[in-house]
Amino acid sequence: MGSVTEVKPLGVIAMIEDGELDWKVVAVAVDDPLAEEYNDIDDVPAAIQDGIREWFRWYKTPDDKPLNGFGFDEKYLNAAETEKVIEETHDAWKKLKAGDTEAGKLWLN
């Protein structure tokens, strides 16, 4: 917590939380030994992928919130698509910070 870690993006899943899209990126730290063998989401064992998805499905239920859903038939998008999602969301953030996008209820410091 509170650190910046260089990672290799492997995949992304489109979580739907409270009716809004919330991308969840799966990545491996570049200094992790697994970074040499993991280059795409298909390199990650299915049990790990399933565990990540289920954790995100259920993680807010202790606060009496409903289960989260997922887009793309609950499938992860590959590393190439993940890079596109990261670029798109980063561009949206830059526009928001520059004042080119309406902030709505978002608090920006």
PyRosetta script that sets phi, psi and omega in degrees:
from pyrosetta import init, pose_from_sequence

init()
pose = pose_from_sequence("MGSVTEVKPLGVIAMIEDGELDWKVVAVAVDDPLAEEYNDIDDVPAAIQDGIREWFRWYKTPDDKPLNGFGFDEKYLNAAETEKVIEETHDAWKKLKAGDTEAGKLWLN")
pose.set_psi(1, 136.7)
pose.set_omega(1, 176.6)
pose.set_phi(2, 77.2)
pose.set_psi(2, 20.3)
pose.set_omega(2, 179.6)
pose.set_phi(3, -123.7)
pose.set_psi(3, 162.2)
pose.set_omega(3, 174.3)
pose.set_phi(4, -110.6)
pose.set_psi(4, 125.8)
pose.set_omega(4, -177.0)
pose.set_phi(5, -126.3)
pose.set_psi(5, 129.9)
pose.set_omega(5, 176.5)
pose.set_phi(6, -74.3)
pose.set_psi(6, 129.0)
pose.set_omega(6, -176.2)
pose.set_phi(7, -130.6)
pose.set_psi(7, 164.2)
pose.set_omega(7, 173.0)
pose.set_phi(8, -110.3)
pose.set_psi(8, 112.9)
pose.set_omega(8, 177.3)
pose.set_phi(9, -67.3)
pose.set_psi(9, 134.4)
pose.set_omega(9, -177.9)
pose.set_phi(10, -111.3)
pose.set_psi(10, -34.1)
pose.set_omega(10, -177.1)
pose.set_phi(11, -171.5)
pose.set_psi(11, 172.1)
pose.set_omega(11, 179.5)
pose.set_phi(12, -144.1)
pose.set_psi(12, 146.2)
pose.set_omega(12, 175.9)
pose.set_phi(13, -124.6)
pose.set_psi(13, 140.4)
pose.set_omega(13, -176.8)
pose.set_phi(14, -92.3)
pose.set_psi(14, 94.8)
pose.set_omega(14, 179.3)
pose.set_phi(15, -85.0)
pose.set_psi(15, 140.3)
pose.set_omega(15, 175.8)
pose.set_phi(16, -109.1)
pose.set_psi(16, 112.0)
pose.set_omega(16, -176.7)
pose.set_phi(17, -122.7)
pose.set_psi(17, 122.1)
pose.set_omega(17, -177.4)
pose.set_phi(18, 51.5)
pose.set_psi(18, 38.9)
pose.set_omega(18, 177.1)
pose.set_phi(19, 78.4)
pose.set_psi(19, 5.1)
pose.set_omega(19, -179.0)
pose.set_phi(20, -118.0)
pose.set_psi(20, 146.8)
pose.set_omega(20, 177.2)
pose.set_phi(21, -72.3)
pose.set_psi(21, 131.1)
pose.set_omega(21, 179.2)
pose.set_phi(22, -137.0)
pose.set_psi(22, 96.4)
pose.set_omega(22, -178.7)
pose.set_phi(23, -65.6)
pose.set_psi(23, 136.2)
pose.set_omega(23, 175.9)
pose.set_phi(24, -120.3)
pose.set_psi(24, 114.9)
pose.set_omega(24, -177.4)
pose.set_phi(25, -91.3)
pose.set_psi(25, 133.0)
pose.set_omega(25, 173.3)
pose.set_phi(26, -101.6)
pose.set_psi(26, 125.7)
pose.set_omega(26, -176.5)
pose.set_phi(27, -142.6)
pose.set_psi(27, 165.6)
pose.set_omega(27, 176.0)
pose.set_phi(28, -126.5)
pose.set_psi(28, 138.5)
pose.set_omega(28, 177.5)
pose.set_phi(29, -61.2)
pose.set_psi(29, 137.2)
pose.set_omega(29, -176.3)
pose.set_phi(30, -64.4)
pose.set_psi(30, -22.8)
pose.set_omega(30, 178.9)
pose.set_phi(31, -93.4)
pose.set_psi(31, 4.7)
pose.set_omega(31, 175.6)
pose.set_phi(32, -79.0)
pose.set_psi(32, 136.7)
pose.set_omega(32, 178.1)
pose.set_phi(33, -55.2)
pose.set_psi(33, -29.2)
pose.set_omega(33, 179.2)
pose.set_phi(34, -70.0)
pose.set_psi(34, -16.7)
pose.set_omega(34, -179.7)
pose.set_phi(35, -62.6)
pose.set_psi(35, -24.4)
pose.set_omega(35, 178.4)
pose.set_phi(36, -73.2)
pose.set_psi(36, -29.8)
pose.set_omega(36, -178.4)
pose.set_phi(37, -104.0)
pose.set_psi(37, -16.5)
pose.set_omega(37, 178.5)
pose.set_phi(38, -99.9)
pose.set_psi(38, 113.4)
pose.set_omega(38, 178.6)
pose.set_phi(39, -122.5)
pose.set_psi(39, -12.1)
pose.set_omega(39, -178.2)
pose.set_phi(40, -155.2)
pose.set_psi(40, 163.4)
pose.set_omega(40, -177.6)
pose.set_phi(41, -59.8)
pose.set_psi(41, -30.9)
pose.set_omega(41, 179.2)
pose.set_phi(42, -67.5)
pose.set_psi(42, -15.4)
pose.set_omega(42, 175.5)
pose.set_phi(43, -80.3)
pose.set_psi(43, -16.0)
pose.set_omega(43, 179.7)
pose.set_phi(44, -84.0)
pose.set_psi(44, 128.5)
pose.set_omega(44, -179.3)
pose.set_phi(45, -54.0)
pose.set_psi(45, 142.3)
pose.set_omega(45, -178.4)
pose.set_phi(46, -55.6)
pose.set_psi(46, -37.7)
pose.set_omega(46, 179.9)
pose.set_phi(47, -62.5)
pose.set_psi(47, -35.7)
pose.set_omega(47, 177.6)
pose.set_phi(48, -70.5)
pose.set_psi(48, -45.3)
pose.set_omega(48, 177.7)
pose.set_phi(49, -57.6)
pose.set_psi(49, -46.6)
pose.set_omega(49, 179.7)
pose.set_phi(50, -62.3)
pose.set_psi(50, -41.8)
pose.set_omega(50, 179.8)
pose.set_phi(51, -62.6)
pose.set_psi(51, -42.1)
pose.set_omega(51, 177.8)
pose.set_phi(52, -62.6)
pose.set_psi(52, -47.5)
pose.set_omega(52, -179.6)
pose.set_phi(53, -59.1)
pose.set_psi(53, -46.4)
pose.set_omega(53, -177.6)
pose.set_phi(54, -67.0)
pose.set_psi(54, -35.4)
pose.set_omega(54, 177.2)
pose.set_phi(55, -61.4)
pose.set_psi(55, -46.3)
pose.set_omega(55, 179.1)
pose.set_phi(56, -68.3)
pose.set_psi(56, -28.8)
pose.set_omega(56, 177.4)
pose.set_phi(57, -65.3)
pose.set_psi(57, -41.4)
pose.set_omega(57, -169.2)
pose.set_phi(58, -102.7)
pose.set_psi(58, -11.8)
pose.set_omega(58, -164.0)
pose.set_phi(59, -64.2)
pose.set_psi(59, -18.7)
pose.set_omega(59, 179.6)
pose.set_phi(60, -100.6)
pose.set_psi(60, -1.7)
pose.set_omega(60, -177.9)
pose.set_phi(61, -65.9)
pose.set_psi(61, -28.1)
pose.set_omega(61, 176.0)
pose.set_phi(62, -62.4)
pose.set_psi(62, -20.0)
pose.set_omega(62, 176.4)
pose.set_phi(63, -93.7)
pose.set_psi(63, 20.1)
pose.set_omega(63, 179.9)
pose.set_phi(64, 62.5)
pose.set_psi(64, 27.9)
pose.set_omega(64, 174.3)
pose.set_phi(65, -96.2)
pose.set_psi(65, 155.7)
pose.set_omega(65, -178.6)
pose.set_phi(66, -72.6)
pose.set_psi(66, 166.2)
pose.set_omega(66, 174.7)
pose.set_phi(67, -61.4)
pose.set_psi(67, 145.3)
pose.set_omega(67, 174.5)
pose.set_phi(68, -83.9)
pose.set_psi(68, 149.3)
pose.set_omega(68, 176.0)
pose.set_phi(69, -108.6)
pose.set_psi(69, -178.7)
pose.set_omega(69, -177.1)
pose.set_phi(70, -141.8)
pose.set_psi(70, 149.5)
pose.set_omega(70, 173.5)
pose.set_phi(71, -88.5)
pose.set_psi(71, -179.0)
pose.set_omega(71, 177.1)
pose.set_phi(72, 54.1)
pose.set_psi(72, 39.1)
pose.set_omega(72, 179.8)
pose.set_phi(73, 54.1)
pose.set_psi(73, 34.4)
pose.set_omega(73, 177.8)
pose.set_phi(74, 65.5)
pose.set_psi(74, 19.1)
pose.set_omega(74, -179.6)
pose.set_phi(75, -96.3)
pose.set_psi(75, 149.8)
pose.set_omega(75, 173.9)
pose.set_phi(76, -78.8)
pose.set_psi(76, 146.4)
pose.set_omega(76, 170.1)
pose.set_phi(77, -89.6)
pose.set_psi(77, 152.1)
pose.set_omega(77, -174.7)
pose.set_phi(78, -75.1)
pose.set_psi(78, 179.2)
pose.set_omega(78, -175.5)
pose.set_phi(79, -61.2)
pose.set_psi(79, -39.6)
pose.set_omega(79, 179.8)
pose.set_phi(80, -63.7)
pose.set_psi(80, -43.7)
pose.set_omega(80, 177.3)
pose.set_phi(81, -67.5)
pose.set_psi(81, -33.7)
pose.set_omega(81, 178.1)
pose.set_phi(82, -62.3)
pose.set_psi(82, -43.3)
pose.set_omega(82, 178.0)
pose.set_phi(83, -58.9)
pose.set_psi(83, -39.8)
pose.set_omega(83, 178.2)
pose.set_phi(84, -64.8)
pose.set_psi(84, -42.2)
pose.set_omega(84, 178.7)
pose.set_phi(85, -63.3)
pose.set_psi(85, -43.6)
pose.set_omega(85, 179.3)
pose.set_phi(86, -61.5)
pose.set_psi(86, -45.1)
pose.set_omega(86, -179.9)
pose.set_phi(87, -63.4)
pose.set_psi(87, -44.4)
pose.set_omega(87, -179.3)
pose.set_phi(88, -63.2)
pose.set_psi(88, -45.9)
pose.set_omega(88, -178.8)
pose.set_phi(89, -70.7)
pose.set_psi(89, -32.5)
pose.set_omega(89, 176.5)
pose.set_phi(90, -66.7)
pose.set_psi(90, -42.3)
pose.set_omega(90, 176.6)
pose.set_phi(91, -61.0)
pose.set_psi(91, -41.5)
pose.set_omega(91, 178.5)
pose.set_phi(92, -63.0)
pose.set_psi(92, -40.3)
pose.set_omega(92, 178.6)
pose.set_phi(93, -64.2)
pose.set_psi(93, -42.8)
pose.set_omega(93, 179.9)
pose.set_phi(94, -62.0)
pose.set_psi(94, -40.9)
pose.set_omega(94, 178.1)
pose.set_phi(95, -65.0)
pose.set_psi(95, -39.5)
pose.set_omega(95, 178.3)
pose.set_phi(96, -63.1)
pose.set_psi(96, -47.7)
pose.set_omega(96, -179.6)
pose.set_phi(97, -64.2)
pose.set_psi(97, -32.7)
pose.set_omega(97, -179.1)
pose.set_phi(98, -79.9)
pose.set_psi(98, -7.8)
pose.set_omega(98, -178.5)
pose.set_phi(99, 84.0)
pose.set_psi(99, 11.1)
pose.set_omega(99, -179.9)
pose.set_phi(100, -83.6)
pose.set_psi(100, -7.8)
pose.set_omega(100, 179.7)
pose.set_phi(101, -129.4)
pose.set_psi(101, 139.5)
pose.set_omega(101, 178.7)
pose.set_phi(102, -65.5)
pose.set_psi(102, 127.3)
pose.set_omega(102, -177.1)
pose.set_phi(103, -76.0)
pose.set_psi(103, -22.2)
pose.set_omega(103, -178.6)
pose.set_phi(104, 59.3)
pose.set_psi(104, -126.0)
pose.set_omega(104, -179.4)
pose.set_phi(105, -87.0)
pose.set_psi(105, -0.4)
pose.set_omega(105, -178.0)
pose.set_phi(106, -72.6)
pose.set_psi(106, 140.1)
pose.set_omega(106, 176.0)
pose.set_phi(107, -97.2)
pose.set_psi(107, 124.7)
pose.set_omega(107, 178.6)
pose.set_phi(108, -120.2)
pose.set_psi(108, 129.7)
pose.set_omega(108, 177.6)
pose.set_phi(109, -99.8)
pose.dump_pdb("model.pdb")
